[in-house]
């Protein structure tokens, strides 16, 4: 009887070994890894290699390579998913013999992204849920809206955004992303072209400020606000109080600001500006060149005033415009620094491009500058002179007419007597 039980045990071991697969298991933040072989569960009968490429805030990149036991349904799969803060791309490969090594899956982070008309609700949160406050535009290869919720040793995470068809069809592959299985819940719906949510451009830009060759601020890329769709670089040359200052700033901006170039002039202060833009996340705009100052008068005039400490200034002079300055401008500049607020108001001459670009906003590390701009057409100095001459002539005639009328009336009285 003892011999019979030993034979049965031996045969059972043969059956288990015949149906059990062993795979190399490892996790590495690299493009390959190696580790010990482990016996796979019965429902996982392939050895799977996976590479996951994660880009956070369009700047920080992490690559995780894993070898592990897997399900055949997740073999030879690839896909992407994009949320406001993350872009994840994954590729898998498989083999089905003991301790086999699948071909290395290849990631293509340089895939060209072509935007489509499709929109999805979007959000990120280190929580079990997140509420989408805006929508994002999907790439052509990501026509699905997804909600991804994960619970792992690092805590909960939830994402909403756009994804590929392949990810939604085999979303269970996400449980293998980090090499150690986590509890993942994923749902997908077809993306549409209409939404009640405001559209967010999801533009990421660096923040950089340099004043007279001294770097004041240099920060890593951050998500721009809802209506900012470009990365903007502005160079400005400021002449005030006999001193010159050169500033260069890189920040988030609006495409309407990209044409801001030219001058703002007053006898006491002159600002020369030029701006360049790019519309890809974390892109680097070309260096804007400041043109030489043109001081030749162009025959146009504007009423002028300057008040460095208030929001009002009283027009007290007429100034001659120069170069391409065909517009009169009035701006009120508000600088907020902590609890302190200061103002400056200027009225003078400006160029068309500065007026078209509208209000100007600059965000520094510790302060924010807002320049509210109003413009109107400059007047011809010839017309102004003609009007002045006409006014003087009319006044002279009026002064002459008074004694003439008086003499005429006096003669009438004498004759009547």
Residue, then its C-alpha position, 0 to 999 in steps of 0.5 A: x500500500x505504501x508503495x502504491x501511494x508513493x507511485x501515485x505521488x510520483x505520477x501527480x508530480x509528473x502531471x504538475x511538472x508537465x503543466x507548470x511553466x517557470x519564467x524568469x521574474x525581474x523588475x528594473x528601471x532600465x531596458x532589460x533585466x534578469x532574475x530567478x525563475x519562478x513557477x507560474x500559476x496555472x492560469x498564466x502559461x506564457x513568459x512575458x516581457x513588458x516595457x512601460x514608458x511613462x512621461x510625467x508632466x511632459x518632462x520626467x521620463x521613467x522606463x520600467x522593464x519587467x519579466x514575469x509570468x503572464x496570460x496569452x491574451x496580453x502577448x504582442x500588445x502595445x498601446x498608449x494612454x494620456x491624461x493631463x499629467x501622464x503619458x504611458x506607452x507599453x509594449x509586450x512580447x511572450x514565449x512559452x517554454x521554461x525560462x525562455x527569454x522573449x524578444x525585447x519589446x521596443x518603445x517608440x516615444x518619438x511617435x508623431x502625435x496628430x490631434x483629432x477633433x475628439x474630446x475626453x474628460x480629463x483629471x489626475x489624482x492620488x485618490x480613489x476618484x477624481x472629478x474632471x473639471x475640463x476636457x482634453x483633445x485626443x490624438x488620432x491614435x487615441x479615440x477612447x476615453x478611459x478611467x483608470x483606478x489603481x490601488x497599490x503599495x504606493x497608495x491609490x491613483x486615478x486618471x482620466x483621459x484618452x487611450x488607444x483601442x488596444x489598451x481598452x480591449x486588453x486593459x487587464x494588462x495594466x496590472x502588470x505595469x510595475x512588475x508586481x500585480x496591483x488592483x486595477x479598475x479600468x473603464x472605457x467609452x468612445x470619445x466624442x467631439x462635443x463636451x460641456x466641459x471647457x477645453x484645456x490645451x494641456x500645454x507645459x512650459x518652463x519658467x525662466x527669467x533673466x535680468x541683465x545676464x542674471x538668472x532670477x528664475x529657472x523652473x522645470x516645466x509646469x502645466x499652463x492655465x486653461x486658456x494658455x496654448x503656447x510657450x512664450x519667450x519675450x525679450x524686452x529692453x527698458x530705458x527709464x531714468x537714464x538706466x537700461x535694463x534687458x529682460x528675457x522671460x520664458x513662460x506659458x502664454x496665449x497664441x494671441x501674444x505671439x506677435x507682440x513686438x515693437x515699442x512703447x514710448x514716452x519722453x521719460x520711459x521707452x520699452x522695446x519688445x519682441x516675442x516668439x512662441x512654440x506650441x508643443x509641450x516643453x518646447x523652446x521658442x527661438x530667441x526673439x531679436x530686438x530691433x534697433x531703436x528708430x528715433x526718426x519722427x514719423x509725423x504722428x502725435x499722441x497726448x502723453x503722461x506718466x505716473x509711476x505710482x498711481x493708476x491715473x495720470x493727467x495728460x499734460x503734453x503732446x509727444x512726437x511718435x517715431x518709426x512704426x509707432x502709429x498708435x497711441x497707447x495707455x497702460x496701467x501696470x499692476x505689480x503684486x508681490x506678496x501683500x504689496x501692490x504697486x502701480x504705474x500708468x503711462x500714455x504715449x506712442x506705440x506700434x500696431x503689433x503691441x496694441x493687437x496683442x492686448x494685455x500683457x502678463x508676466x509671472x515671476x517667482x515672487x511677483x506678478x505683473x499685469x499690464x492693461x492696455x488701451x490703444x487708439x489711432x495717433x493723430x497727424x502732427x500736420x493736422x494738429x498744427x492746422x487745427x491749432x492755426x485755425x483755432x488761433x485764427x478764429x480767436x483772432x477774428x473773434x477778438x477783432x469783431x468785438x470793437x467792430x460791432x461796438x463802433x458800428x452800433x455807436x455810429x448808428x446812434x449818432x446818425x439817428x440823433 
